[in-house]
């Protein structure tokens, strides 16, 4: 696999890794921090320099292999990891801003607290991965143009707690993915607000979302055009102006969901939907 640096930030990788780790330790002792996280995870067992060398030496047909390694807190922004292997790797706190991970094998990885703004996971395999509180934006304005790409990716059974407004999941496989709220942590005032996934304007068109759990998720303006949502759980979700045109909703549960202005008229399996009569603003949904 060829070696390519896509952004200038990759040149600062070695200087930034230590700073990232120190910041994570300081944050773990901040007021209201979870006592269980008072001790930050240990540092990486490989350096950014070694990773760059591995990428440089990788040959065509022999992808770089970081499976089982601890890459915690490393700044690998802008690097090209297309097709690389990260099976069961620990990527806690890693900086993958602008990184290319198309076609990479990230089965079972831990991407908690990772920086994934502008990262490209197209066609990657993230089966069984966790994405708990990653950072998907470059600024506090939460520009959806910074959102990562997961189009065509395999995200079967992933556990997600994140703000991913505008993320591209077109054609992805999210079978049995879990977007339900996390339990309230010490110092959080409102679990229903702080622990909800925010997926505003995400594009799930053509995706496989059977048995996905979107309980209480914020999905306003999301697109589910032609998606497979059989058995999906939308209990209490905010779905105003979401587009379900041509989606298969057989067995999906909309109990308590807000469907204000949602487009559901051309969806398949409406007669098999659970809790539609108990949904909010269903009378304003466009049929």
N, C-alpha and C positions, 0 to 999 in steps of 0.2 A: 504494500500500500504506500503510495507516495506521501511525502511530507509537505505540508503547506501551512503557512501562518496567514490567517484571514484578517487579523486585526492587530493594531499596534500594541494593544494591551497585553498580548501574549509575550512581548519582550520584557514585561515587568514580572513575569511569573515567579521567578526565584525570590525577588524582593518582597512580593505580596503575600506569599504563603505564610511566613511567620506572622505578619501583621494580622492576617485573617484569623489565625489560631488564637493570638492574644486577645483580639476583639471578642471572639466567641467565649473565651474564659471569663472576661470581664462582664459580658452580658449575662452569663449564667449566675452571677452573683448580684444582679440588679434587683431592686425592690420588686417584689411580686413574682420573682422567677420561681420556677418549679424546683423544689428541693431535690427532686429526683435527677435534675440536670445540673446540680451545683458543681459537679465535677465534669468538665468537658470531656468528650471522647478523646482518646490518645491521638497523637499526631499520625501523619501518614507513614507507611513503611516503605515508601518510594519517593524520590524527589522529582520535582518538575524537570530537572535536567535529564534524569534517567528516562522519564516518559518521552521527552522530546527525542532523545537518542533512539529509543525503541521505535518511535514512529519513523524516524529517518532511515533506520536499517530494515524496516519491514519490507518484504518482497511482495510482488504481485501474487495473489493467490494464497499468501500466508499472512493473514491479518495480525496486527499487533494484539498481544494478549495480556490483559491486565486482570484476568479472572481471579477472584478471591483476594485481591490486593486492597489495602487501605489507602485511599487517595484523599483522605479527609483534609479539608481546608486549602488544598492546593489551588493556585490560580492557573487554570488551563484555558483561559478565555481565548477565543479566536482560533484554537487549534483544530486540525482536521483529523477526526477519529472515524471517518466513514468506514464501516465494516469491521471496526475493532471489536474485541471481545472483552466484556466487563462482567461476566457471569458471577453473581453473588459478591460483587465488589462493594466496598463501603465508600460511598461518595458524599458522606455527610459534610455539609458546609463548603463543598467544592465550588469553584467559580468556572462555569461553562458558558459564560456570556458570549454569544456569537459563535459558539463552537459548532462544528459540523459532525453530527452523529448519525447521519442517514445510514440505514442498514446495519447499525451496530447491534450487538447482542448484549442487552442490559438486563437479562433475565435475573430477577431476584435482587436487583441492586437497591441500595438505600440512597435516595436523593433528597433526604430531609435537609432543610435549611440551605439547599444548594441555590446558586445563582444561575438561572436558566433563561434569562432574557435573551431573545433573538436566537436561541439555540435551535438547531434543526434536528429533530428526531424522526424525520420522515422515514417510514419503512423499518424503523428500529423495533426490536423485540424487548418490551419492558414487562413481560409477563411476571406477575407476582412482585413487582417493584413497589416501593413506598415513596410518595412525594408529599411529605408532611411539612407544611409551611415553607415551601421554597420561595425564592424571590424571582418573579417573572417580569419585572419592570426595571427600567434604568433610572426613573425619576419618581418622585412622589405624585406626579400628575397621572400616573398609571396609563400612559399612552398605549393603546391596544396594538400599535405597530411594533411594540417591543415584545409582544407575546410569542412564546415558542411555538414551533410547528410539530404536530404529531400526525400529520396526514398519512394514512396507510400504515400506521404503526400498530403493533400488537400490544395491547394494554390489558390483557386478560387478567382479571382478579387483582388489579392494582388497588392500593389504598391511597386515597388522595385527601388532603386538606390544604387547599390553596386558593389564591386569587389568580385566576387564569383568564381574565377578560380578553376576548378576542382570539383565543387560541384556536388553531386549525386542527380539527380532528376528522376531517373528511376521509371517509373510507377506512377509518381505523376500526380495530376490533377491541371493544371494551366490554366483552362478555363478563358479567358478574363483577364489574368494577364497583368499588365501594366509595361513594362520595358522601356518605352519611356523616353527620356531625361527630367531631371528637368529643370526648368527655371534657368537662370544664376543668381547667388547670387552676392551681392556687394563684390568687391575684386577679383572675378574670372576673369581671362583674356580671357579665351576661353570657352564659354559655350558648343561648339560642342565637345571639348575634355574632359573638367572637369565633364560634366554632363552625359557622356555616361556610360551605364552599361558595365562592362567588365566580360565576361562569358567564357573565354578561356578554352577549353577542358572540359566544363561541359557535363554531360551525361544525356540527355533527352530521352533516348531510352525507347519506350513503353509508354511515357507520353502522356497525353491529353493536347494539346496546342491549341485547337481551339480558334480563335479570340484573341490570345495572341498578344501583341504589342511589337515587338523587334526593333522598329525604331532606327536606328543608333547604335544598340548594337554591341559589339565586341564579335563575336562567332566563332573565328577561332578554328579549330580542335574540334568543338563541335560535339556530336553524337546525331542524331535524328532518329536512326534506329527504324522503325516500329511505329513512333510517329504519333499522329493525329494532323496535322497542318492545318486543313481546316480553311480558312479565316484568317490565321496568317499574320501579317504585318512585313515584313523584309525590309522595305524601308530604303535604305542607310546603311544596316547592313554589317559588315565585316564577311564573311562566308567562307573564304579560307580554303580549306581542311576539311570542315564540311561534315559529312556523313548523307545523307538523304535516305539511302537504305531502301526500303519498306515503307517509310513514306507516308502519305496521304497529298498531297499538293494542293488539289482542292481549288481554290479560294484564295490561298496564294499570297501575293504581294511582288515581288522581285525587284521592281523598284529601280534602282540605287545601288542595293546590289552588293558586290564583291564576285563572285562565283569561284574565281581562285582555281582550283584543287578540287572543291567540288564534292562529289559523289552523283549524282542525277538520274543516269540512270534507276535504278529499282524503283524509286518513283512512287506512284500512283497519277493520276490526273494531269500529266504534261500538258495535253492539256487544262486544266482549270486554269493554273497558270497565274497571272496577272503580266505584266511588265518583263517577262523573257527576251524578246528581248532587253529590255532597261537595263538589268543588266550588270555589269562590268565583263569582263573576262569570259563570259559565254561560249566562244569557248574553254576554257581550262578545263571546268567542265567535269568530267568523266561521260560519258553516257554509 
